[in-house]
Amino acid sequence: RALPLDERRTQLVITHDFAARPTEAVPSQEKATELLRAAVDRNSGADLDAVRQESERRAQVVGSPA
């Protein structure tokens, strides 16, 4: 969700809903959950950076500072 704070700022709220399930390669629920959480944590920084870069690019296109 994007929540406008004022004319120049927006708060971005990102949530993750997932269900880890055991597989042959990862037979325990606990390990599956641990691996899934690690992947979400690892990817979240890259996802936020991509959102920041695109926001800054779009701000430049419309002529306002990022």
All heavy atoms as TSV, in Angstrom:
chain	resi	resn	atom	element	x	y	z
A	1	ARG	N	N	0.837	-1.173	0.000
A	1	ARG	CA	C	0.000	0.000	0.000
A	1	ARG	C	C	0.878	1.231	0.000
A	1	ARG	O	O	1.929	1.249	0.608
A	1	ARG	CB	C	-0.896	0.019	1.225
A	1	ARG	CG	C	-1.917	-1.071	1.280
A	1	ARG	CD	C	-2.822	-0.932	2.476
A	1	ARG	NE	N	-2.049	-0.513	3.643
A	1	ARG	CZ	C	-2.485	-0.557	4.869
A	1	ARG	NH1	N	-3.665	-0.993	5.132
A	1	ARG	NH2	N	-1.734	-0.157	5.876
A	2	ALA	N	N	0.413	2.267	-0.641
A	2	ALA	CA	C	1.108	3.550	-0.658
A	2	ALA	C	C	0.231	4.572	0.054
A	2	ALA	O	O	-0.911	4.795	-0.343
A	2	ALA	CB	C	1.394	3.975	-2.090
A	3	LEU	N	N	0.761	5.157	1.106
A	3	LEU	CA	C	0.009	6.114	1.910
A	3	LEU	C	C	0.648	7.488	1.775
A	3	LEU	O	O	1.789	7.695	2.200
A	3	LEU	CB	C	0.010	5.678	3.377
A	3	LEU	CG	C	-0.431	4.239	3.648
A	3	LEU	CD1	C	-0.149	3.859	5.091
A	3	LEU	CD2	C	-1.896	4.069	3.320
A	4	PRO	N	N	-0.055	8.452	1.178
A	4	PRO	CA	C	0.519	9.788	1.049
A	4	PRO	C	C	0.712	10.436	2.417
A	4	PRO	O	O	-0.191	10.421	3.248
A	4	PRO	CB	C	-0.514	10.557	0.225
A	4	PRO	CG	C	-1.648	9.647	-0.043
A	4	PRO	CD	C	-1.388	8.340	0.624
A	5	LEU	N	N	1.898	10.975	2.637
A	5	LEU	CA	C	2.190	11.681	3.884
A	5	LEU	C	C	2.035	13.185	3.696
A	5	LEU	O	O	1.547	13.875	4.579
A	5	LEU	CB	C	3.600	11.346	4.367
A	5	LEU	CG	C	3.851	9.873	4.680
A	5	LEU	CD1	C	5.308	9.661	5.056
A	5	LEU	CD2	C	2.934	9.386	5.785
A	6	ASP	N	N	2.490	13.679	2.560
A	6	ASP	CA	C	2.328	15.078	2.175
A	6	ASP	C	C	2.572	15.147	0.672
A	6	ASP	O	O	2.602	14.116	0.000
A	6	ASP	CB	C	3.249	16.006	2.980
A	6	ASP	CG	C	4.723	15.659	2.876
A	6	ASP	OD1	O	5.176	15.262	1.786
A	6	ASP	OD2	O	5.440	15.798	3.886
A	7	GLU	N	N	2.770	16.354	0.124
A	7	GLU	CA	C	2.922	16.500	-1.331
A	7	GLU	C	C	4.173	15.817	-1.879
A	7	GLU	O	O	4.216	15.459	-3.049
A	7	GLU	CB	C	2.949	17.978	-1.710
A	7	GLU	CG	C	1.603	18.653	-1.613
A	7	GLU	CD	C	1.661	20.092	-2.093
A	7	GLU	OE1	O	2.596	20.452	-2.839
A	7	GLU	OE2	O	0.766	20.853	-1.707
A	8	ARG	N	N	5.174	15.643	-1.056
A	8	ARG	CA	C	6.451	15.103	-1.542
A	8	ARG	C	C	6.808	13.734	-0.983
A	8	ARG	O	O	7.798	13.143	-1.394
A	8	ARG	CB	C	7.577	16.081	-1.215
A	8	ARG	CG	C	7.459	17.404	-1.922
A	8	ARG	CD	C	8.570	18.353	-1.508
A	8	ARG	NE	N	9.868	17.716	-1.424
A	8	ARG	CZ	C	10.797	17.729	-2.378
A	8	ARG	NH1	N	10.565	18.361	-3.493
A	8	ARG	NH2	N	11.951	17.132	-2.194
A	9	ARG	N	N	6.031	13.238	-0.038
A	9	ARG	CA	C	6.411	11.978	0.610
A	9	ARG	C	C	5.245	10.992	0.639
A	9	ARG	O	O	4.099	11.378	0.805
A	9	ARG	CB	C	6.888	12.233	2.033
A	9	ARG	CG	C	8.102	13.111	2.109
A	9	ARG	CD	C	8.575	13.349	3.523
A	9	ARG	NE	N	7.475	13.754	4.387
A	9	ARG	CZ	C	7.365	13.409	5.667
A	9	ARG	NH1	N	8.283	12.666	6.234
A	9	ARG	NH2	N	6.351	13.827	6.392
A	10	THR	N	N	5.607	9.731	0.495
A	10	THR	CA	C	4.646	8.638	0.560
A	10	THR	C	C	5.250	7.528	1.412
A	10	THR	O	O	6.444	7.239	1.307
A	10	THR	CB	C	4.347	8.086	-0.846
A	10	THR	OG1	O	3.819	9.145	-1.641
A	10	THR	CG2	C	3.361	6.935	-0.802
A	11	GLN	N	N	4.441	6.940	2.243
A	11	GLN	CA	C	4.884	5.785	3.027
A	11	GLN	C	C	4.451	4.526	2.290
A	11	GLN	O	O	3.287	4.370	1.926
A	11	GLN	CB	C	4.268	5.805	4.418
A	11	GLN	CG	C	4.684	4.617	5.266
A	11	GLN	CD	C	4.047	4.652	6.642
A	11	GLN	OE1	O	3.059	5.338	6.880
A	11	GLN	NE2	N	4.616	3.910	7.554
A	12	LEU	N	N	5.387	3.650	2.038
A	12	LEU	CA	C	5.114	2.395	1.357
A	12	LEU	C	C	5.035	1.289	2.392
A	12	LEU	O	O	5.956	1.115	3.200
A	12	LEU	CB	C	6.228	2.097	0.349
A	12	LEU	CG	C	6.049	0.874	-0.523
A	12	LEU	CD1	C	4.808	1.015	-1.395
A	12	LEU	CD2	C	7.288	0.678	-1.376
A	13	VAL	N	N	3.938	0.541	2.380
A	13	VAL	CA	C	3.739	-0.563	3.318
A	13	VAL	C	C	3.730	-1.857	2.504
A	13	VAL	O	O	2.891	-2.044	1.626
A	13	VAL	CB	C	2.412	-0.411	4.101
A	13	VAL	CG1	C	2.210	-1.588	5.028
A	13	VAL	CG2	C	2.383	0.899	4.856
A	14	ILE	N	N	4.690	-2.719	2.804
A	14	ILE	CA	C	4.796	-4.000	2.099
A	14	ILE	C	C	4.600	-5.116	3.114
A	14	ILE	O	O	5.261	-5.138	4.155
A	14	ILE	CB	C	6.165	-4.145	1.409
A	14	ILE	CG1	C	6.351	-3.016	0.384
A	14	ILE	CG2	C	6.300	-5.513	0.763
A	14	ILE	CD1	C	7.718	-2.990	-0.244
A	15	THR	N	N	3.693	-6.017	2.815
A	15	THR	CA	C	3.471	-7.170	3.687
A	15	THR	C	C	3.750	-8.449	2.907
A	15	THR	O	O	3.695	-8.460	1.675
A	15	THR	CB	C	2.029	-7.198	4.226
A	15	THR	OG1	O	1.128	-7.272	3.115
A	15	THR	CG2	C	1.723	-5.971	5.055
A	16	HIS	N	N	4.046	-9.483	3.631
A	16	HIS	CA	C	4.318	-10.783	3.019
A	16	HIS	C	C	3.396	-11.815	3.671
A	16	HIS	O	O	3.392	-11.944	4.896
A	16	HIS	CB	C	5.769	-11.210	3.245
A	16	HIS	CG	C	6.771	-10.276	2.677
A	16	HIS	ND1	N	7.101	-10.263	1.344
A	16	HIS	CD2	C	7.515	-9.314	3.253
A	16	HIS	CE1	C	8.012	-9.337	1.129
A	16	HIS	NE2	N	8.282	-8.744	2.277
A	17	ASP	N	N	2.638	-12.497	2.861
A	17	ASP	CA	C	1.826	-13.613	3.336
A	17	ASP	C	C	2.363	-14.878	2.678
A	17	ASP	O	O	2.478	-14.934	1.452
A	17	ASP	CB	C	0.353	-13.422	2.957
A	17	ASP	CG	C	-0.285	-12.275	3.700
A	17	ASP	OD1	O	0.022	-12.108	4.887
A	17	ASP	OD2	O	-1.076	-11.550	3.089
A	18	PHE	N	N	2.697	-15.851	3.479
A	18	PHE	CA	C	3.219	-17.089	2.912
A	18	PHE	C	C	2.917	-18.251	3.835
A	18	PHE	O	O	2.636	-18.069	5.016
A	18	PHE	CB	C	4.721	-17.003	2.641
A	18	PHE	CG	C	5.548	-16.709	3.875
A	18	PHE	CD1	C	5.934	-17.742	4.711
A	18	PHE	CD2	C	5.952	-15.424	4.179
A	18	PHE	CE1	C	6.706	-17.492	5.849
A	18	PHE	CE2	C	6.718	-15.157	5.299
A	18	PHE	CZ	C	7.096	-16.195	6.133
A	19	ALA	N	N	2.971	-19.423	3.257
A	19	ALA	CA	C	2.822	-20.658	4.026
A	19	ALA	C	C	3.941	-21.599	3.585
A	19	ALA	O	O	4.014	-21.973	2.419
A	19	ALA	CB	C	1.458	-21.294	3.768
A	20	ALA	N	N	4.802	-21.918	4.501
A	20	ALA	CA	C	5.900	-22.842	4.208
A	20	ALA	C	C	5.392	-24.269	4.345
A	20	ALA	O	O	4.658	-24.583	5.284
A	20	ALA	CB	C	7.058	-22.597	5.159
A	21	ARG	N	N	5.776	-25.092	3.398
A	21	ARG	CA	C	5.369	-26.493	3.446
A	21	ARG	C	C	6.596	-27.385	3.277
A	21	ARG	O	O	7.454	-27.110	2.448
A	21	ARG	CB	C	4.369	-26.779	2.336
A	21	ARG	CG	C	3.058	-26.044	2.541
A	21	ARG	CD	C	2.011	-26.520	1.555
A	21	ARG	NE	N	0.767	-25.838	1.809
A	21	ARG	CZ	C	0.372	-24.730	1.197
A	21	ARG	NH1	N	1.148	-24.192	0.277
A	21	ARG	NH2	N	-0.776	-24.173	1.479
A	22	PRO	N	N	6.654	-28.430	4.046
A	22	PRO	CA	C	7.773	-29.368	3.889
A	22	PRO	C	C	7.757	-30.012	2.497
A	22	PRO	O	O	6.701	-30.165	1.886
A	22	PRO	CB	C	7.515	-30.417	4.976
A	22	PRO	CG	C	6.518	-29.810	5.902
A	22	PRO	CD	C	5.752	-28.817	5.112
A	23	THR	N	N	8.931	-30.366	2.024
A	23	THR	CA	C	9.087	-31.074	0.746
A	23	THR	C	C	10.066	-32.218	0.963
A	23	THR	O	O	10.596	-32.393	2.065
A	23	THR	CB	C	9.651	-30.127	-0.333
A	23	THR	OG1	O	10.983	-29.745	0.048
A	23	THR	CG2	C	8.782	-28.897	-0.522
A	24	GLU	N	N	10.349	-32.957	-0.087
A	24	GLU	CA	C	11.362	-34.015	0.035
A	24	GLU	C	C	12.723	-33.415	0.376
A	24	GLU	O	O	13.470	-33.965	1.169
A	24	GLU	CB	C	11.451	-34.809	-1.265
A	24	GLU	CG	C	10.309	-35.779	-1.457
A	24	GLU	CD	C	10.514	-36.649	-2.683
A	24	GLU	OE1	O	11.675	-36.951	-3.029
A	24	GLU	OE2	O	9.496	-37.044	-3.266
A	25	ALA	N	N	13.032	-32.256	-0.228
A	25	ALA	CA	C	14.333	-31.616	0.006
A	25	ALA	C	C	14.401	-30.949	1.384
A	25	ALA	O	O	15.477	-30.847	1.966
A	25	ALA	CB	C	14.605	-30.581	-1.084
A	26	VAL	N	N	13.255	-30.491	1.881
A	26	VAL	CA	C	13.188	-29.821	3.182
A	26	VAL	C	C	12.044	-30.476	3.958
A	26	VAL	O	O	10.909	-30.014	3.915
A	26	VAL	CB	C	12.938	-28.303	3.023
A	26	VAL	CG1	C	12.943	-27.616	4.378
A	26	VAL	CG2	C	13.966	-27.678	2.096
A	27	PRO	N	N	12.330	-31.566	4.653
A	27	PRO	CA	C	11.261	-32.367	5.241
A	27	PRO	C	C	10.590	-31.810	6.500
A	27	PRO	O	O	9.535	-32.283	6.887
A	27	PRO	CB	C	11.934	-33.704	5.541
A	27	PRO	CG	C	13.389	-33.415	5.613
A	27	PRO	CD	C	13.633	-32.209	4.755
A	28	SER	N	N	11.162	-30.792	7.139
A	28	SER	CA	C	10.525	-30.299	8.363
A	28	SER	C	C	9.855	-28.946	8.131
A	28	SER	O	O	10.352	-28.104	7.382
A	28	SER	CB	C	11.538	-30.175	9.504
A	28	SER	OG	O	12.335	-29.030	9.359
A	29	GLN	N	N	8.731	-28.756	8.792
A	29	GLN	CA	C	8.002	-27.485	8.729
A	29	GLN	C	C	8.872	-26.334	9.236
A	29	GLN	O	O	8.893	-25.264	8.649
A	29	GLN	CB	C	6.722	-27.582	9.572
A	29	GLN	CG	C	5.882	-26.326	9.572
A	29	GLN	CD	C	5.173	-26.107	8.253
A	29	GLN	OE1	O	4.789	-27.062	7.590
A	29	GLN	NE2	N	5.024	-24.868	7.857
A	30	GLU	N	N	9.609	-26.588	10.307
A	30	GLU	CA	C	10.458	-25.543	10.891
A	30	GLU	C	C	11.537	-25.076	9.917
A	30	GLU	O	O	11.778	-23.885	9.764
A	30	GLU	CB	C	11.097	-26.035	12.197
A	30	GLU	CG	C	10.103	-26.288	13.319
A	30	GLU	CD	C	9.355	-27.622	13.174
A	30	GLU	OE1	O	9.805	-28.517	12.420
A	30	GLU	OE2	O	8.286	-27.749	13.796
A	31	LYS	N	N	12.195	-26.030	9.258
A	31	LYS	CA	C	13.259	-25.681	8.302
A	31	LYS	C	C	12.672	-24.978	7.083
A	31	LYS	O	O	13.245	-24.011	6.578
A	31	LYS	CB	C	14.031	-26.938	7.883
A	31	LYS	CG	C	15.223	-26.644	7.005
A	31	LYS	CD	C	16.262	-25.830	7.740
A	31	LYS	CE	C	17.512	-25.663	6.901
A	31	LYS	NZ	N	18.505	-24.794	7.524
A	32	ALA	N	N	11.519	-25.432	6.618
A	32	ALA	CA	C	10.866	-24.785	5.471
A	32	ALA	C	C	10.530	-23.337	5.808
A	32	ALA	O	O	10.753	-22.431	5.005
A	32	ALA	CB	C	9.617	-25.559	5.070
A	33	THR	N	N	10.008	-23.099	7.002
A	33	THR	CA	C	9.674	-21.745	7.440
A	33	THR	C	C	10.936	-20.897	7.550
A	33	THR	O	O	10.966	-19.739	7.104
A	33	THR	CB	C	8.924	-21.781	8.784
A	33	THR	OG1	O	7.712	-22.514	8.606
A	33	THR	CG2	C	8.612	-20.387	9.292
A	34	GLU	N	N	11.984	-21.456	8.130
A	34	GLU	CA	C	13.252	-20.738	8.269
A	34	GLU	C	C	13.813	-20.326	6.904
A	34	GLU	O	O	14.238	-19.176	6.721
A	34	GLU	CB	C	14.255	-21.635	8.992
A	34	GLU	CG	C	15.632	-21.058	9.143
A	34	GLU	CD	C	16.610	-22.080	9.731
A	34	GLU	OE1	O	16.202	-22.873	10.606
A	34	GLU	OE2	O	17.772	-22.066	9.301
A	35	LEU	N	N	13.797	-21.235	5.949
A	35	LEU	CA	C	14.318	-20.938	4.613
A	35	LEU	C	C	13.477	-19.878	3.901
A	35	LEU	O	O	14.012	-18.978	3.244
A	35	LEU	CB	C	14.386	-22.211	3.777
A	35	LEU	CG	C	15.441	-23.228	4.209
A	35	LEU	CD1	C	15.272	-24.530	3.448
A	35	LEU	CD2	C	16.837	-22.656	4.004
A	36	LEU	N	N	12.170	-19.977	4.051
A	36	LEU	CA	C	11.287	-19.010	3.411
A	36	LEU	C	C	11.460	-17.614	4.013
A	36	LEU	O	O	11.544	-16.617	3.290
A	36	LEU	CB	C	9.836	-19.471	3.522
A	36	LEU	CG	C	8.805	-18.700	2.717
A	36	LEU	CD1	C	9.190	-18.595	1.254
A	36	LEU	CD2	C	7.454	-19.373	2.852
A	37	ARG	N	N	11.551	-17.540	5.324
A	37	ARG	CA	C	11.778	-16.236	5.973
A	37	ARG	C	C	13.112	-15.631	5.550
A	37	ARG	O	O	13.218	-14.425	5.328
A	37	ARG	CB	C	11.731	-16.382	7.489
A	37	ARG	CG	C	10.332	-16.501	8.004
A	37	ARG	CD	C	10.285	-16.473	9.516
A	37	ARG	NE	N	8.913	-16.566	9.962
A	37	ARG	CZ	C	8.528	-17.169	11.064
A	37	ARG	NH1	N	9.424	-17.716	11.868
A	37	ARG	NH2	N	7.260	-17.216	11.381
A	38	ALA	N	N	14.130	-16.454	5.432
A	38	ALA	CA	C	15.444	-15.964	5.004
A	38	ALA	C	C	15.363	-15.414	3.579
A	38	ALA	O	O	15.966	-14.368	3.281
A	38	ALA	CB	C	16.476	-17.079	5.090
A	39	ALA	N	N	14.628	-16.079	2.710
A	39	ALA	CA	C	14.482	-15.601	1.336
A	39	ALA	C	C	13.738	-14.271	1.297
A	39	ALA	O	O	14.126	-13.350	0.564
A	39	ALA	CB	C	13.753	-16.641	0.489
A	40	VAL	N	N	12.684	-14.138	2.086
A	40	VAL	CA	C	11.940	-12.875	2.146
A	40	VAL	C	C	12.841	-11.761	2.665
A	40	VAL	O	O	12.893	-10.670	2.086
A	40	VAL	CB	C	10.674	-13.022	3.018
A	40	VAL	CG1	C	10.052	-11.667	3.321
A	40	VAL	CG2	C	9.656	-13.928	2.340
A	41	ASP	N	N	13.578	-12.019	3.721
A	41	ASP	CA	C	14.491	-11.014	4.278
A	41	ASP	C	C	15.554	-10.612	3.258
A	41	ASP	O	O	15.865	-9.431	3.090
A	41	ASP	CB	C	15.166	-11.524	5.545
A	41	ASP	CG	C	14.218	-11.602	6.730
A	41	ASP	OD1	O	13.118	-11.015	6.668
A	41	ASP	OD2	O	14.580	-12.264	7.721
A	42	ARG	N	N	16.108	-11.591	2.577
A	42	ARG	CA	C	17.172	-11.347	1.603
A	42	ARG	C	C	16.637	-10.514	0.432
A	42	ARG	O	O	17.297	-9.596	-0.039
A	42	ARG	CB	C	17.715	-12.690	1.118
A	42	ARG	CG	C	18.905	-12.634	0.212
A	42	ARG	CD	C	19.474	-14.026	-0.079
A	42	ARG	NE	N	18.488	-14.997	-0.530
A	42	ARG	CZ	C	18.031	-16.036	0.199
A	42	ARG	NH1	N	18.484	-16.235	1.424
A	42	ARG	NH2	N	17.149	-16.871	-0.278
A	43	ASN	N	N	15.448	-10.803	-0.027
A	43	ASN	CA	C	14.900	-10.125	-1.199
A	43	ASN	C	C	14.286	-8.767	-0.871
A	43	ASN	O	O	14.165	-7.920	-1.753
A	43	ASN	CB	C	13.855	-11.007	-1.879
A	43	ASN	CG	C	14.460	-12.259	-2.479
A	43	ASN	OD1	O	15.645	-12.302	-2.776
A	43	ASN	ND2	N	13.654	-13.284	-2.634
A	44	SER	N	N	13.893	-8.553	0.369
A	44	SER	CA	C	13.208	-7.309	0.728
A	44	SER	C	C	14.071	-6.079	0.458
A	44	SER	O	O	13.574	-5.071	-0.049
A	44	SER	CB	C	12.774	-7.336	2.190
A	44	SER	OG	O	11.737	-8.273	2.368
A	45	GLY	N	N	15.341	-6.141	0.788
A	45	GLY	CA	C	16.233	-5.009	0.524
A	45	GLY	C	C	16.310	-4.684	-0.962
A	45	GLY	O	O	16.232	-3.516	-1.358
A	46	ALA	N	N	16.445	-5.699	-1.785
A	46	ALA	CA	C	16.509	-5.495	-3.234
A	46	ALA	C	C	15.180	-4.958	-3.763
A	46	ALA	O	O	15.156	-4.075	-4.636
A	46	ALA	CB	C	16.871	-6.802	-3.937
A	47	ASP	N	N	14.073	-5.469	-3.239
A	47	ASP	CA	C	12.754	-4.995	-3.666
A	47	ASP	C	C	12.570	-3.521	-3.319
A	47	ASP	O	O	12.110	-2.729	-4.153
A	47	ASP	CB	C	11.641	-5.815	-3.007
A	47	ASP	CG	C	11.593	-7.257	-3.492
A	47	ASP	OD1	O	12.209	-7.573	-4.532
A	47	ASP	OD2	O	10.944	-8.068	-2.807
A	48	LEU	N	N	12.921	-3.141	-2.110
A	48	LEU	CA	C	12.785	-1.742	-1.698
A	48	LEU	C	C	13.698	-0.825	-2.511
A	48	LEU	O	O	13.320	0.286	-2.868
A	48	LEU	CB	C	13.070	-1.594	-0.207
A	48	LEU	CG	C	12.005	-2.175	0.714
A	48	LEU	CD1	C	12.491	-2.137	2.158
A	48	LEU	CD2	C	10.693	-1.444	0.566
A	49	ASP	N	N	14.899	-1.299	-2.809
A	49	ASP	CA	C	15.816	-0.501	-3.612
A	49	ASP	C	C	15.253	-0.298	-5.014
A	49	ASP	O	O	15.345	0.813	-5.570
A	49	ASP	CB	C	17.193	-1.162	-3.676
A	49	ASP	CG	C	18.224	-0.250	-4.307
A	49	ASP	OD1	O	18.337	0.922	-3.872
A	49	ASP	OD2	O	18.914	-0.695	-5.250
A	50	ALA	N	N	14.640	-1.321	-5.598
A	50	ALA	CA	C	14.035	-1.193	-6.925
A	50	ALA	C	C	12.881	-0.194	-6.905
A	50	ALA	O	O	12.733	0.617	-7.827
A	50	ALA	CB	C	13.557	-2.559	-7.415
A	51	VAL	N	N	12.074	-0.216	-5.847
A	51	VAL	CA	C	10.976	0.750	-5.713
A	51	VAL	C	C	11.534	2.164	-5.589
A	51	VAL	O	O	11.043	3.098	-6.233
A	51	VAL	CB	C	10.078	0.402	-4.503
A	51	VAL	CG1	C	9.102	1.529	-4.205
A	51	VAL	CG2	C	9.331	-0.901	-4.745
A	52	ARG	N	N	12.576	2.334	-4.788
A	52	ARG	CA	C	13.202	3.655	-4.628
A	52	ARG	C	C	13.725	4.177	-5.960
A	52	ARG	O	O	13.460	5.323	-6.344
A	52	ARG	CB	C	14.345	3.599	-3.615
A	52	ARG	CG	C	15.041	4.958	-3.415
A	52	ARG	CD	C	16.324	4.848	-2.606
A	52	ARG	NE	N	17.280	3.899	-3.176
A	52	ARG	CZ	C	18.079	4.157	-4.219
A	52	ARG	NH1	N	18.037	5.328	-4.819
A	52	ARG	NH2	N	18.917	3.245	-4.667
A	53	GLN	N	N	14.451	3.332	-6.691
A	53	GLN	CA	C	15.023	3.761	-7.970
A	53	GLN	C	C	13.934	4.159	-8.961
A	53	GLN	O	O	14.049	5.176	-9.660
A	53	GLN	CB	C	15.890	2.645	-8.552
A	53	GLN	CG	C	17.186	2.453	-7.814
A	53	GLN	CD	C	18.014	1.322	-8.399
A	53	GLN	OE1	O	17.912	1.012	-9.582
A	53	GLN	NE2	N	18.832	0.701	-7.566
A	54	GLU	N	N	12.882	3.370	-9.036
A	54	GLU	CA	C	11.798	3.687	-9.965
A	54	GLU	C	C	11.068	4.960	-9.539
A	54	GLU	O	O	10.702	5.787	-10.376
A	54	GLU	CB	C	10.816	2.519	-10.059
A	54	GLU	CG	C	9.656	2.747	-11.003
A	54	GLU	CD	C	10.047	2.984	-12.452
A	54	GLU	OE1	O	11.205	2.719	-12.850
A	54	GLU	OE2	O	9.175	3.436	-13.218
A	55	SER	N	N	10.870	5.148	-8.248
A	55	SER	CA	C	10.223	6.370	-7.748
A	55	SER	C	C	11.050	7.597	-8.093
A	55	SER	O	O	10.512	8.621	-8.532
A	55	SER	CB	C	10.027	6.289	-6.235
A	55	SER	OG	O	9.196	5.214	-5.897
A	56	GLU	N	N	12.356	7.504	-7.899
A	56	GLU	CA	C	13.234	8.625	-8.224
A	56	GLU	C	C	13.249	8.897	-9.724
A	56	GLU	O	O	13.245	10.051	-10.152
A	56	GLU	CB	C	14.639	8.359	-7.700
A	56	GLU	CG	C	14.719	8.418	-6.183
A	56	GLU	CD	C	16.065	8.004	-5.619
A	56	GLU	OE1	O	16.932	7.515	-6.382
A	56	GLU	OE2	O	16.257	8.170	-4.394
A	57	ARG	N	N	13.235	7.838	-10.525
A	57	ARG	CA	C	13.204	8.010	-11.983
A	57	ARG	C	C	11.918	8.720	-12.409
A	57	ARG	O	O	11.943	9.668	-13.192
A	57	ARG	CB	C	13.311	6.655	-12.682
A	57	ARG	CG	C	13.396	6.769	-14.211
A	57	ARG	CD	C	13.193	5.438	-14.899
A	57	ARG	NE	N	11.835	4.969	-14.800
A	57	ARG	CZ	C	10.802	5.422	-15.539
A	57	ARG	NH1	N	10.991	6.391	-16.407
A	57	ARG	NH2	N	9.595	4.925	-15.392
A	58	ARG	N	N	10.790	8.281	-11.856
A	58	ARG	CA	C	9.511	8.904	-12.227
A	58	ARG	C	C	9.435	10.349	-11.741
A	58	ARG	O	O	8.855	11.194	-12.424
A	58	ARG	CB	C	8.358	8.099	-11.650
A	58	ARG	CG	C	8.169	6.777	-12.342
A	58	ARG	CD	C	6.974	6.047	-11.812
A	58	ARG	NE	N	6.880	4.730	-12.413
A	58	ARG	CZ	C	5.744	4.052	-12.521
A	58	ARG	NH1	N	4.617	4.571	-12.070
A	58	ARG	NH2	N	5.745	2.868	-13.079
A	59	ALA	N	N	10.008	10.632	-10.605
A	59	ALA	CA	C	10.010	12.013	-10.101
A	59	ALA	C	C	10.804	12.912	-11.049
A	59	ALA	O	O	10.406	14.051	-11.297
A	59	ALA	CB	C	10.592	12.064	-8.696
A	60	GLN	N	N	11.890	12.418	-11.599
A	60	GLN	CA	C	12.684	13.199	-12.536
A	60	GLN	C	C	11.930	13.422	-13.850
A	60	GLN	O	O	12.008	14.479	-14.440
A	60	GLN	CB	C	14.019	12.525	-12.812
A	60	GLN	CG	C	14.968	12.594	-11.632
A	60	GLN	CD	C	16.268	11.849	-11.888
A	60	GLN	OE1	O	16.391	11.115	-12.859
A	60	GLN	NE2	N	17.225	12.044	-11.006
A	61	VAL	N	N	11.173	12.421	-14.275
A	61	VAL	CA	C	10.416	12.518	-15.525
A	61	VAL	C	C	9.374	13.625	-15.428
A	61	VAL	O	O	9.194	14.395	-16.374
A	61	VAL	CB	C	9.738	11.158	-15.867
A	61	VAL	CG1	C	8.730	11.309	-16.985
A	61	VAL	CG2	C	10.803	10.137	-16.241
A	62	VAL	N	N	8.714	13.757	-14.303
A	62	VAL	CA	C	7.685	14.793	-14.166
A	62	VAL	C	C	8.283	16.133	-13.727
A	62	VAL	O	O	7.557	17.093	-13.553
A	62	VAL	CB	C	6.547	14.370	-13.197
A	62	VAL	CG1	C	5.826	13.160	-13.717
A	62	VAL	CG2	C	7.070	14.128	-11.809
A	63	GLY	N	N	9.590	16.175	-13.536
A	63	GLY	CA	C	10.260	17.431	-13.252
A	63	GLY	C	C	10.309	17.844	-11.794
A	63	GLY	O	O	10.696	18.960	-11.478
A	64	SER	N	N	9.950	16.950	-10.901
A	64	SER	CA	C	10.044	17.296	-9.486
A	64	SER	C	C	11.225	16.564	-8.878
A	64	SER	O	O	11.583	15.483	-9.326
A	64	SER	CB	C	8.762	16.933	-8.755
A	64	SER	OG	O	8.548	15.534	-8.798
A	65	PRO	N	N	11.855	17.137	-7.852
A	65	PRO	CA	C	12.974	16.433	-7.231
A	65	PRO	C	C	12.500	15.183	-6.512
A	65	PRO	O	O	11.381	15.123	-6.028
A	65	PRO	CB	C	13.524	17.457	-6.232
A	65	PRO	CG	C	12.427	18.421	-6.017
A	65	PRO	CD	C	11.559	18.421	-7.251
A	66	ALA	N	N	13.354	14.197	-6.465
A	66	ALA	CA	C	13.014	12.922	-5.806
A	66	ALA	C	C	12.991	13.090	-4.307
A	66	ALA	O	O	13.577	13.961	-3.744
A	66	ALA	CB	C	14.004	11.849	-6.208
